[in-house]
Amino acid sequence: MEPHGHHEGGGVATARRPAADPRRGARRLAGLDGLRALAIVAVVVFHLDPTWLPGGFLGVDVFLVVSGFLITTLLVRERAETGAVDLRAFWTRRARRLLPALLVMVPAAVLLARLTESDLLVGVGRQVLGAATFTSNWLEIGAGTDYFASTSPTLLANLWSLAVEEQFYLVWPLALLVLLRFVRRPAHRVAAVLGLAAVSALLMAVRLDPEHPTRVYYGTDTHAMGLMIGAALALALASPGRALTRTVAWSRHRRTVAVLALAALGALFALADERSALTFRGGILLASLATAALVLVVVERPGRLRALLEVPLARWLGARSYGIYLWHWPVVLVVGQDLPVAPGGGDYVLTRLWAVVVTLAAADLSYRFVESPVRRRGARGAFAAATRRLRSGGTRRARVVWSTVALVAVAVPVVLLTAPERTSTAASLAAREAALARAAAVDPTPTAAPSPAATPTATATAKPAVWTMPKGSQIDAFGDSMLVGASDAMAYYFPKIRLDARSNRRWSEAPALVAARGDNLRRAVVLAFGTNHGTDEVALRTTLEAIGPQRMVVVVTVHGRYARARSDNETLRDVVRDHPNVVVADWDAALADTSGMLQSDDIHPSIRGAHLYSSTVRSALAELSERRTGKAVTLPPIPLP
């Protein structure tokens, strides 16, 4: 994504007020820096912790609308004044704007990740290739990356939108020239571009896989509606008539439009869910339309909204929004590994604030010493000026700088060539899962064949309920990769526990797993699902009905820096309240403000975390026993092995 620091080509060409030649400089459009500031704050807050602003990722769509508007304005204005568009000059300006900061950020991020946590480098070769060719979105789609999954964070994931915009910059000038050449009436041009936006929105809606939305989110074809809506607005404002903004109705209602657009955008930022089909079947389109309305209000004439968006802080953030966007995600990941604190307390907030400080410092340095010099002087001129300053600083300083450059030039390829193929977390889970499979293969306990209709309830009711604290040999545990990661500790806390765990399981699989045990299901059951695709309330209720009311059941909460974690856990608690034989093991609360309890993915338990996980389950069983028997349960301390 390239949220422009300056409004290159920022004047709106009209019949009554021609704009200046873009090659001689560009006028600044007041207010748009403020919109960029709003967008970048939303995106950064979402990436700091998605629970703080669940729909903050829609800030990207604000940038897309603004970019589509400004680029189209630049091209239309140049053609109106010169009779042609200098495509080479246009693409050169785009390269000057995009490449310098990118060429600094990518090597720095790669080296910082290597020094902090090598797991962050999984797939980094593909990511660097995508950054160099502006094809990140398509390469990540091909690799099956999930943008909204926090279990395997991608170091350069934020570059997907930069790729979308660069592809737009490459194709759109040619398409626009064809449109201007063969479609004479301005209204028809606007309609044609809005038609392209509608097609893109329709493709996103039709091609959406709700469980894997990354394809439609990353795809240039399915996520071009914001760029096209911004382009259509630019064409509308460039037309001689500009009928909309010259009406009495517009003058009367423009403030109402601004308020409604801000309210819609704010509501989407606060409420949109990355796992909801509504987000992709209308939500992104609505965010783009609301942004276009704000752009129209801001650029059309002065007003309170423009004044608000012109406050110094907003202009400062907007001017540096490209650098902030480039740096913030790698910084968040690196800081998270360097200062691993789980959400839920003041220390966690401090680590997030530190990530913001580092991001702003890096973005400001990039703006001052990389982006601005290249934009003013060009790459060669900026390099020559930097070389002169370096020489004037003395031989020692020059040697230090050039030695550093040489070291980076050697180190980055070495890091890329030696990057791991999979994370240590993935390797650990695979080993534990294989061990569980071997144990299951030699388990002499027979199980019933899975059947959709089979439940152990009838058999369970024939036996008297026992509510005393269960031993490990009396516990069955079913779950996903979280239980896999904690399996060694669970076996240590509950000797002879029977574990049935596998990565990527969902709640929808739980009823069949329980039913397969038949009357061999033990008197206490632990259920640990939800990391993948959230809590399925229907499946959870079906599972509890299959287990029956006379067994002790523990349901473990999910934990993760993703927006749905909170609602998933609320759903768990709501269901558990309806079942007196069920208790919640609050793994999420147990992690609050702890450090070192999670592996590098910030999801799965470390060795220490696995013991906290098992201890949380044990405490939940004790709580349930005390509740049903009225007798206190004494839990002897279990030392770390």
Buried (B, 14 or more C-beta within 10 A) or exposed (E): BBBBBBBBBBBBBBEEEEBBEBEEEBEBBBBBBBBBBBBBBBBBBBBBBBBBBBBBBBBBBBBBBBBBBBBBBBBBBBBBBEEEBBEEEBBEBBBBBBBBBBBBBBBBBBBBBBEBBBBBBBBBBBBBEBBEEBBBBBBBBEEEBBBBBBBBBBBBBBBBBBBBBBBBBEEBBEBBBEBBEEBEEBEEBBEBBBEBBBBBBBBBBEBBEEEBBBBBBBBBEBBBBBBBBBBBBBBBBBBEEBEEBEEEEBEEEBEEBBEEBBEBBBBBBEBBBBBBBEBBBEBBBBBBBBBBBBBBBBBBEEBEBBEEBBEEEBBBBBBBBBBBBBBBBBBBBBBBBBBBBBBBEEBBBEBBEBBBEBBBEBBBBBBEBBBBBBBEBBBEEBBEEBEEEBEEEEEEEBEEBEEEEEEEEEBBEEBBEEBBEEBBBBEBBBEBBEBBEEBBEEEEEEBBEBEEEBBBBEBBEEEEBBBBBBBBEBBBBBBBBBBBBBBBBBBBBBEEBBBBBBBEBBBBBBBBBBBBBBEBBBBBBBBBBBBBBBBBBEBBBBBBBBBBBBBBBBBBBBBBBBBBBBBBBEBBEEBBEEBEBBBBBBBBEBBBEBBEBBBBBBBBBBBBBBBBBBBBBBBBBBBBBBEBEEEEBEEEEEEEE
